[in-house]
């Protein structure tokens, strides 16, 4: 049986933290290490967290330099064969999610991932995000990190780059593809992801600037050309939407 480290990172998440904790603690899988890292919240989040203190394996409350700094702390603290992040506001889609995922494991050094149910509470809409990924797919879109089970071989050897404020997990996944990690698609919804978080509202300018370089240096020239073609098509589609077909003739 594989040990799974589940990590929750929080900061001033009083309204969301209880739902996330309950989602983790309700998992039927018996071998779970639950790590919660809070960036020294001031809104009452810590008071809620402390009511679950006896059921949290490792609790760290201290200031950090952003969400990926906190996530890096979790990488060093975790001891599981696999690790998954379920940050404040996000939830597992069902209580048997982790158990089902671990039943699918055949290679303990592979990355296992599934889909995510994206929920936009402001627009009252939701949709399933995901599907199978390849080195080509990762060039244009990221895997939802709340739906990824990282093996120890990955998370103990690679950390998040703090210069990417919002999408360091995207750079992280590109790097794992570049390092030739095997990615296995679970064909199940793993998580429920709220789209009202910071990463859903803003762009990471540094990551947008560096993505091509990361693909070229990590995956190689042909993947980089694929990325440029996809980027060009997206720009054409955007311009056509704004100005119609006449501008693109």
C-alpha positions as CSV (number, residue, x, y, z in Angstrom):
1,X,0.0,0.0,0.0
2,X,1.3,3.4,-1.0
3,X,1.4,6.3,1.5
4,X,-0.1,9.5,0.2
5,X,0.8,13.0,1.5
6,X,-2.0,15.5,1.1
7,X,-1.0,19.1,1.4
8,X,-3.2,22.1,2.1
9,X,-1.8,25.6,1.8
10,X,-3.8,28.5,3.2
11,X,-3.7,32.2,3.9
12,X,-6.7,34.1,5.2
13,X,-9.1,31.5,4.0
14,X,-11.6,31.5,6.9
15,X,-14.6,30.9,4.6
16,X,-13.0,28.0,2.6
17,X,-10.7,26.2,4.9
18,X,-13.2,24.0,6.7
19,X,-14.6,22.5,3.5
20,X,-11.2,21.6,2.3
21,X,-10.1,20.0,5.6
22,X,-13.3,18.0,5.8
23,X,-12.8,16.8,2.2
24,X,-9.4,15.5,3.0
25,X,-10.3,13.9,6.3
26,X,-13.3,12.2,4.8
27,X,-11.1,10.2,2.4
28,X,-11.5,6.4,2.8
29,X,-7.9,5.6,1.9
30,X,-6.3,4.5,5.2
31,X,-2.6,5.5,4.7
32,X,-2.7,9.3,4.5
33,X,-0.3,11.9,5.8
34,X,-2.1,15.3,6.0
35,X,0.1,18.4,6.0
36,X,-1.4,21.9,6.5
37,X,0.7,25.0,6.0
38,X,-0.7,28.4,6.8
39,X,1.0,31.7,6.0
40,X,0.2,33.2,9.4
41,X,-3.4,34.1,8.7
42,X,-5.0,37.0,10.5
43,X,-8.7,36.4,9.7
44,X,-9.5,33.4,12.0
45,X,-8.4,30.7,9.7
46,X,-5.9,29.3,12.2
47,X,-8.6,29.1,14.9
48,X,-10.6,26.8,12.6
49,X,-7.5,24.8,11.7
50,X,-6.7,24.2,15.3
51,X,-10.0,22.5,15.9
52,X,-8.7,19.7,13.6
53,X,-5.2,19.7,15.1
54,X,-5.4,16.1,16.3
55,X,-6.2,14.8,12.8
56,X,-3.6,16.8,11.0
57,X,-0.3,15.0,10.7
58,X,1.9,18.1,10.4
59,X,0.9,21.7,10.9
60,X,3.1,24.7,10.1
61,X,2.0,28.3,10.7
62,X,4.5,30.9,9.6
63,X,4.9,33.7,7.2
64,X,6.0,32.8,3.7
65,X,7.0,34.4,0.4
66,X,3.9,33.3,-1.5
67,X,1.9,30.1,-2.2
68,X,4.8,28.3,-4.0
69,X,7.2,29.0,-1.1
70,X,4.6,27.3,1.2
71,X,4.3,24.5,-1.2
72,X,8.1,24.0,-1.3
73,X,8.0,23.7,2.5
74,X,5.5,20.9,2.1
75,X,7.7,19.1,-0.4
76,X,10.5,19.0,2.2
77,X,8.1,17.9,5.0
78,X,6.3,15.2,3.1
79,X,7.1,11.5,3.5
80,X,4.5,9.9,1.2
81,X,5.1,7.7,-1.8
82,X,2.8,10.2,-3.6
83,X,1.9,13.8,-2.9
84,X,-1.1,15.9,-3.9
85,X,-2.0,19.5,-3.2
86,X,-5.5,20.3,-2.1
87,X,-5.2,24.0,-1.2
88,X,-7.8,26.1,0.7
89,X,-11.0,26.3,-1.2
90,X,-10.5,23.2,-3.3
91,X,-11.9,19.7,-2.5
92,X,-11.7,16.1,-3.6
93,X,-14.6,15.2,-5.8
94,X,-15.6,12.2,-3.7
95,X,-14.5,10.5,-0.4
96,X,-13.1,7.5,-2.3
97,X,-11.0,9.6,-4.8
98,X,-7.6,8.9,-3.3
99,X,-8.4,5.2,-2.8
100,X,-9.4,4.8,-6.4
101,X,-6.3,6.6,-7.6
102,X,-4.0,4.4,-5.6
103,X,-5.6,1.3,-7.0
104,X,-4.6,2.4,-10.4
105,X,-0.9,2.7,-9.5
106,X,1.4,0.3,-11.4
107,X,4.6,2.3,-11.5
108,X,5.4,4.1,-8.2
109,X,7.7,6.5,-10.1
110,X,5.1,7.7,-12.5
111,X,3.0,10.9,-12.2
112,X,-0.8,10.1,-12.0
113,X,-3.3,12.7,-12.8
114,X,-7.0,13.1,-13.5
115,X,-9.6,15.7,-14.4
116,X,-10.9,18.6,-12.4
117,X,-14.4,20.0,-12.0
118,X,-13.9,23.8,-12.5
119,X,-16.6,25.7,-10.6
120,X,-17.2,29.5,-11.1
121,X,-19.4,30.6,-8.2
122,X,-19.8,34.1,-9.6
123,X,-21.2,32.9,-13.0
124,X,-22.9,29.8,-11.5
125,X,-21.4,27.5,-14.0
126,X,-19.0,24.5,-14.0
127,X,-17.2,22.3,-16.5
128,X,-14.8,19.4,-16.6
129,X,-11.2,20.4,-17.3
130,X,-8.5,17.9,-18.2
131,X,-8.2,14.9,-20.5
132,X,-5.0,12.9,-21.4
133,X,-1.8,14.9,-21.7
134,X,1.4,14.5,-23.7
135,X,4.5,16.5,-24.1
136,X,2.7,18.3,-27.0
137,X,-0.4,19.1,-24.9
138,X,1.6,20.5,-22.0
139,X,3.1,23.1,-24.5
140,X,-0.3,24.9,-24.7
141,X,-2.1,24.1,-21.5
142,X,-1.4,22.9,-17.9
143,X,-2.7,20.0,-15.8
144,X,-4.7,21.2,-12.8
145,X,-2.3,20.6,-9.9
146,X,-5.1,19.7,-7.6
147,X,-5.6,16.6,-9.7
148,X,-2.0,15.4,-9.8
149,X,-0.4,12.7,-7.6
150,X,3.3,13.4,-7.7
151,X,5.6,10.5,-6.9
152,X,8.4,10.9,-4.4
153,X,10.9,10.6,-7.2
154,X,9.5,13.9,-8.5
155,X,8.7,16.0,-5.5
156,X,11.8,15.2,-3.5
157,X,14.1,16.1,-6.4
158,X,12.4,19.2,-7.9
159,X,10.9,22.3,-6.3
160,X,8.8,25.2,-7.4
161,X,10.5,28.2,-9.0
162,X,9.5,31.2,-6.9
163,X,10.0,33.7,-9.7
164,X,6.7,32.4,-11.2
165,X,4.1,34.0,-8.8
166,X,1.0,32.3,-10.1
167,X,1.9,29.5,-12.5
168,X,5.0,27.9,-11.1
169,X,3.1,24.6,-11.1
170,X,3.0,24.9,-14.9
171,X,6.7,25.3,-15.1
172,X,7.1,22.4,-12.7
173,X,5.0,20.1,-15.0
174,X,6.9,21.1,-18.1
175,X,10.1,20.3,-16.3
176,X,8.8,16.8,-15.3
177,X,7.9,16.1,-18.9
178,X,11.4,17.3,-19.9
179,X,12.9,14.9,-17.3
180,X,11.0,12.1,-19.0
181,X,8.7,11.3,-16.2
182,X,5.9,9.0,-17.2
183,X,2.4,10.6,-16.9
184,X,-0.5,8.3,-16.4
185,X,-4.1,9.5,-17.0
186,X,-6.6,8.2,-14.4
187,X,-9.7,8.9,-16.5
188,X,-11.5,10.2,-13.4
189,X,-12.4,13.5,-11.9
190,X,-10.1,14.1,-8.9
191,X,-10.8,17.5,-7.6
192,X,-13.2,20.4,-7.5
193,X,-11.4,23.7,-8.2
194,X,-12.9,27.1,-7.4
195,X,-12.3,29.6,-10.2
196,X,-12.5,32.6,-7.9
197,X,-8.9,32.2,-6.7
198,X,-6.0,34.6,-7.6
199,X,-4.5,32.3,-10.4
200,X,-7.9,32.3,-12.1
201,X,-8.1,36.1,-12.3
202,X,-4.6,37.2,-13.1
203,X,-1.8,36.4,-15.5
204,X,1.8,35.4,-14.5
205,X,3.7,37.8,-16.8
206,X,7.1,36.1,-16.1
207,X,5.7,32.7,-16.9
208,X,4.1,33.9,-20.1
209,X,7.4,35.4,-21.1
210,X,9.4,32.3,-20.2
211,X,7.1,29.5,-21.4
212,X,8.7,29.3,-24.9
213,X,12.2,29.1,-23.4
214,X,11.2,26.4,-21.0
215,X,9.7,24.3,-23.8
216,X,12.7,24.8,-26.1
217,X,15.3,24.1,-23.5
218,X,13.4,21.3,-21.8
219,X,11.4,19.5,-24.5
220,X,13.3,20.5,-27.6
221,X,13.0,22.3,-31.0
222,X,10.0,20.4,-32.4
223,X,7.9,21.0,-29.3
224,X,8.9,24.6,-29.4
225,X,7.7,24.9,-33.0
226,X,4.5,23.2,-32.1
227,X,4.1,25.8,-29.3
228,X,4.7,28.7,-31.6
229,X,2.1,27.4,-34.2
230,X,-0.5,27.0,-31.4
231,X,0.3,30.5,-30.2
232,X,0.0,31.9,-33.7
233,X,-3.4,30.2,-34.2
234,X,-4.7,31.5,-30.9
235,X,-3.7,35.1,-31.8
236,X,-5.4,34.7,-35.2
237,X,-8.5,33.4,-33.5
238,X,-8.5,36.3,-31.1
239,X,-8.0,38.9,-33.8
240,X,-10.7,37.4,-35.9
241,X,-13.1,37.6,-33.0
242,X,-12.2,41.3,-32.5
243,X,-12.1,42.5,-36.1
244,X,-13.6,39.8,-38.3
245,X,-12.1,37.9,-41.2
246,X,-11.2,41.0,-43.3
247,X,-8.2,41.9,-41.3
248,X,-6.6,38.5,-41.7
249,X,-6.8,38.3,-45.5
